[in-house]
């Protein structure tokens, strides 16, 4: 079993909080692409670091929908991340 220090847990929590703060800022200023990228990063962090696959996939799906709507080439990358997270969730 992997040993996780309190410091590592604290850093993860701070990272998640910063992404959430960034998301709020991007929403408030209307930065649609920035919002989509932040959602993707937050989703990936939640999956990789906390194992919260349900929330991660929600964020990633919202990101993908935005990126597809604005026809961003980043949509393909997010689609790949979604596939990876689904595989992680299924063990």
MARPALO-907871 format. One record per residue: x, y, z of N, C-alpha, C, O in turn; residue in one letter. Coordinates in pm, whole numbers, plus 50000, padded with zeros to 5 digits. Example, Ala and Ser with C-alpha at 12.3 -4.5 7.8 and 13.67 -1.06 7.14 Angstrom:
BEGIN
513194943150780512304955050780513204967050780514244966850846a
512854977550708513674989450714512905000350787513415011450804s
END
This chain:
BEGIN
500844988250000500005000050000500885012450000501885013150071x
500505022149921501275034449908501025043450029499885045650069x
502105048650084502005057650199501905071950147502745076350069x
500895079150191500695092950148500855101950270500175100150371x
501755111550259501995120550371500895131050382500175133750286x
500795136850499499835147650519500155159450428499255166250378x
501445161650406501875172550317501375170250174500915179650109x
501465157950127500985154849991499485156949981498995162249882x
498765152650083497315154650084496975169450083496075173850011x
497705177150162497475191650168497745198150033496995206849989x
498825193949967499155199649836498065196549733497715205149652x
497535184449737496445180949646495235189749671494615194849577x
494905191449797493735199649832493925213949786492985220249736x
495135219249803495425232849758495325233549606494765243149552x
495865223649537495795223549391494355223349341494015230649248x
493535215249402492125214549363491435227749391490665232649308x
491705233649507491105246449542491525257349444490705265849408x
492775257249402493245267349306492585265649169492225275549105x
492425253249125491715250948999490255255649009489715261348915x
489635253149124488245257449141488155272749142487215278449086x
489135279249204489165293849204489375299049062488725308649020x
490275292848989490535296648851489285294948766488985303348680x
488555284148791487315281648718486305292848742485675297648648x
486165296948866485245307848899485645320848828484785328048778x
486925323648825487415335748760487145335248610486665344848551x
487455323948549487255322648404485775323848368485425329748266x
484905318248453483475319648430483045334248443482245339148363x
483565341148544483125354948570483565364548461482905374648437x
484685361548394485145370548289484735365848149485045372348049x
484055354448144483565349448015484615342947929484475342447806x
485665337847989486725331047915486315316447894486625307847975x
485625313947784485035300847759486095290047739486015279347798x
487095292847656488135282847633488925280447761489265269047792x
489235290947835489935289347961489135280948060489695272848133x
487835283048061486955275148147487055260348109487175251648195x
487005257647980487045243747933488365237147970488385225548013x
489465244247954490785238647987490905236348137491425226148181x
490415245848215490455244348361489595232648406489995225248496x
488425230948347487575219448380488325206348351488265196948430x
489015205948239489745193848201490875191048300491065179648343x
491615201448337492725199748431492205195448568492785186748633x
491125201548612490525198148740490015183748738490215176248834x
489365179948630488885166248617490015156148622489915145848688x
491075159148551492215150048549492855149048688493225138148731x
492975160148757493545160148891492675152048988493195144149067x
491375154048981490475146549069490565131449045490515123549139x
490705127648920490825113348887492175107848933492235097448999x
493235114748897494585109748924494935110049073495525100549124x
494565120649140495025122649277494025118449384494425114349494x
492745119349354491745116149457490925103749424490245098249511x
491005099149300490215087649262488725090649253487895081549259x
488395103549239486985107749229486585107749082486535118149017x
486315095749032486085094148889484755100048843484655105048731x
483745099548927482425104848889482515119948865482095124848760x
483055127248963483175141748947484145145048835483905154248756x
485225137548827486215139848722485565138748584485765147248498x
484785128248563484145126348433483105137048404482915140948289x
482425141948508481485153048488482205165448437481775171648340x
483325168848502484105180548460484675178648319484635187748237x
485185166748294485765164048163484715164548053484975169647944x
483535159248079482465159447980482035173747950481815177447834x
481915181948054481555196048033482635203047951482335211047862x
483885200147982484995205747906484905201747759485035210147670x
484685188947734484595183947596483465190847521483645194747405x
482315192347584481185198747517481505213247478481155217647369x
482175220447567482555234347536483545234547421483385242247326x
484565226147429485605226047325485045222047189485465227447086x
484105212847188483465209047061482645220747007482635223346887x
481945227547097481105238847054481945250046992481515256346895x
483125252447048483975263146992484955257746888485825265046839x
484805244946856485605238246754487105239046783487905241946694x
487445236546907488855236746949489515223346920488915212846941x
490755223646872491485211146852491785204046984492135192246984x
491665211147097491885205047228490805194747263490985186847355x
489695194947191488615185447218489105171047208488695162547287x
489955168247113490455154647096491285150247217491195138747261x
492085159247269492895156147388491995152947507492245143347580x
490945160847526490035158547637489285145347616489035138147713x
488955142147494488305129347465489225117747507488755107747563x
490515119147481491475108847520491585107847673491685096847728x
491565119347741491615119347887490375112347943490475104648038x
489225115247885487985108647929488125093447916487745086148007x
488655088847804488855074447785489785068647891489535057847944x
490855075947922491815071348024491145070548161491335060848234x
490365080848196489705081048326488655069948335488485063848440x
487955067448226486965056548227487675043148250487155034648321x
488835041448191489595029048211490045027948356489985017248416x
490505039148413490915039248554489735035648644489885028148740x
488565041148612487385038848694486945024248689486405018848786x
487185017948576486785003948558487834994048606487664981948596x
488924999648659489974991048717490864985648614491794978248646x
END
